[in-house]
Amino acid sequence: MENYRKASTAEEPSPCPFTNLPPDTPQVRVKDGSKIRNILGFALSRVETPRPPPPGAHKDERKPDDDDNIAMETQEAAPAKPLSRQIVFMATGKGISKAITCTEIVKRRLRGGVHQRTLLQYCAVRELWEPLEPEAGLDSLTVSRNVPAIWILLSRDPLDPAVPGYQAPGNFDSLWAQTLLPGEEEEEGGGGRGGRPRGPGRGQSHS
């Protein structure tokens, strides 16, 4: 591909895998270039009761960033709408870690217990590659590949605990612990708690 340049990248539409959600459930699509401040501003406006500003606080006159790359199912956070009891985060590729960060922040802001369900999938992406020198007779190429994707559902209402990917309120590591086999935690630690093998004590030497 040294004679080509990437002209565009487009993700294939992927429907939300969570069924039986209310039609007004907000869906937040997180990209690698999305700003966490803007993601949380939209998400919390749909699920959290607005907090009164502290006495003497000035209203923020900051304008929205022009380079923000957030793509949302609902573009505007309408304050007049009733608060939603569910919210969905979705991300692919490099945006996955940012989506997880936003999810954990929202869970800590919504006190009172938030149920979570996480699904890991693959999303199809099409890349258009154009030749660097069109006069050389090379044709454009369309490359299809699969990239990892994550869907996270947060709900104030109870979810089915028997469904794979369920995480109970206040239990932050059960989702990942259930994927480990017995003994893997010790192996990953590298020889004990803290991940470091125990060496000789002070004043001791190897024989």
C-alpha positions in Angstrom: 0.0 0.0 0.0 3.0 2.3 -0.3 1.6 3.7 -3.5 -1.8 4.6 -2.0 -3.2 7.1 0.6 -6.3 6.6 2.7 -8.9 8.9 1.4 -11.9 8.2 3.7 -13.1 5.8 6.4 -16.8 4.9 6.9 -18.3 2.6 9.5 -21.1 0.3 8.6 -24.4 1.1 10.5 -24.7 -1.2 13.5 -28.1 -1.3 15.3 -28.2 -1.2 19.1 -28.0 -4.7 20.5 -30.0 -3.9 23.6 -33.7 -4.6 22.9 -36.9 -3.5 24.6 -35.4 0.0 25.5 -37.7 3.0 25.6 -37.7 4.8 22.3 -36.3 8.0 23.8 -33.3 6.3 25.4 -30.2 8.5 24.5 -27.4 6.8 22.7 -24.0 8.4 22.9 -21.4 7.5 20.2 -17.9 8.1 21.5 -15.0 8.6 19.0 -11.3 8.9 19.5 -11.4 12.7 19.0 -14.5 13.3 21.3 -14.0 15.5 24.3 -14.9 13.9 27.6 -16.2 17.2 28.9 -18.8 17.4 26.0 -19.8 13.8 26.3 -20.5 14.0 30.0 -22.3 17.3 29.5 -24.8 15.7 27.2 -25.1 12.3 29.0 -25.6 13.9 32.5 -28.2 16.3 31.1 -30.3 13.3 30.1 -30.0 11.2 33.2 -29.1 13.5 36.2 -31.2 16.1 37.9 -29.6 19.5 37.3 -27.6 20.7 40.3 -28.2 24.3 41.4 -25.2 26.5 40.8 -23.2 27.6 43.9 -23.8 31.1 45.2 -21.9 33.7 43.3 -21.1 31.4 40.4 -20.9 33.0 37.0 -22.7 31.5 34.0 -20.4 29.8 31.6 -20.3 31.7 28.4 -18.1 29.2 26.6 -19.1 28.4 23.0 -19.2 24.8 21.9 -16.0 23.5 20.3 -16.1 23.5 16.5 -13.8 20.5 16.2 -15.9 18.3 18.5 -16.3 14.8 16.9 -19.2 13.5 19.0 -21.8 11.6 17.0 -25.0 11.1 19.0 -28.3 9.4 18.2 -30.0 12.5 19.7 -28.1 15.7 18.8 -29.6 18.1 21.4 -30.0 17.7 25.1 -33.5 19.1 25.6 -33.8 20.2 29.2 -37.6 20.0 29.0 -37.6 16.3 28.3 -38.1 14.0 31.3 -34.9 12.3 32.6 -34.2 8.9 31.1 -33.6 5.9 33.3 -31.3 4.3 30.7 -28.4 5.5 28.6 -26.3 3.7 26.0 -22.6 4.4 25.2 -21.1 3.0 22.0 -17.5 3.2 20.7 -15.1 1.5 18.3 -11.4 1.2 18.1 -9.4 3.9 20.0 -12.6 5.4 21.4 -13.4 2.4 23.6 -11.2 3.5 26.5 -12.8 6.9 26.4 -16.3 5.4 26.5 -15.4 3.3 29.5 -14.0 6.3 31.3 -17.2 8.3 30.6 -19.3 5.3 31.8 -17.5 5.1 35.1 -17.9 8.8 35.7 -21.6 8.7 35.0 -22.0 5.7 37.4 -20.4 7.6 40.2 -22.5 10.7 39.6 -25.8 8.7 39.6 -25.8 7.7 43.2 -28.4 5.1 44.3 -27.4 2.1 42.2 -26.8 1.8 38.5 -27.1 -1.5 36.7 -24.7 -2.1 33.8 -24.6 -4.5 30.8 -21.6 -4.6 28.5 -21.4 -6.2 25.1 -18.2 -6.6 23.0 -18.7 -7.0 19.2 -17.0 -6.2 15.9 -18.0 -3.4 13.6 -17.3 -3.4 9.9 -15.3 -0.5 8.5 -14.7 0.4 4.9 -11.6 2.3 3.8 -11.2 4.0 0.5 -7.6 4.2 -0.7 -6.6 6.4 -3.6 -3.4 6.1 -5.7 -0.7 8.7 -5.0 -0.1 8.9 -8.8 -3.3 8.4 -10.8 -1.5 8.7 -14.1 0.4 5.4 -13.2 -2.8 3.5 -14.0 -3.6 2.3 -10.5 -7.2 1.9 -9.5 -8.8 3.0 -6.3 -9.1 0.3 -3.6 -11.9 -0.3 -1.1 -10.7 -2.3 2.0 -13.2 -3.8 4.5 -12.0 -4.8 7.9 -13.5 -5.5 11.3 -12.7 -3.3 14.4 -13.6 -4.0 18.0 -16.7 -2.3 19.3 -18.2 -1.9 22.8 -21.8 -1.2 23.8 -22.5 -0.2 27.4 -26.0 0.1 28.8 -26.5 1.9 32.1 -29.9 1.5 33.8 -31.5 2.7 37.0 -34.0 -0.1 36.6 -32.9 -3.7 37.5 -31.5 -5.8 34.6 -31.5 -9.5 34.2 -28.4 -10.7 36.2 -28.3 -14.0 34.2 -27.5 -12.2 30.9 -23.8 -12.2 29.9 -22.1 -8.9 30.6 -24.2 -7.9 33.5 -22.6 -5.9 36.3 -24.4 -5.2 39.6 -24.3 -1.8 41.2 -21.2 -1.1 43.2 -19.4 -4.2 41.7 -16.8 -2.8 39.4 -14.7 -5.9 38.6 -17.2 -8.7 38.3 -17.5 -8.3 34.6 -13.8 -9.0 34.0 -13.3 -11.4 36.9 -15.8 -13.9 35.4 -13.6 -14.2 32.3 -10.6 -15.4 34.3 -10.0 -19.1 34.9 -8.9 -20.3 38.4 -5.3 -19.5 38.9 -5.0 -16.9 36.2 -5.0 -14.0 38.7 -1.9 -15.4 40.3 -0.2 -16.0 37.0 -0.9 -12.5 35.8 0.5 -11.1 39.0 3.9 -12.4 38.2 4.6 -14.1 41.5 2.5 -12.5 44.1 0.5 -9.5 45.1 1.6 -6.3 43.3 2.7 -8.1 40.2 6.4 -8.4 41.1 8.3 -11.5 42.1 9.7 -11.6 45.6 13.4 -11.1 45.7 15.9 -11.6 48.5 15.5 -9.6 51.6 17.9 -6.9 52.8 21.2 -8.3 53.7 20.7 -11.5 51.7 22.3 -12.6 48.5 21.8 -15.3 45.9 23.9 -18.3 46.3 
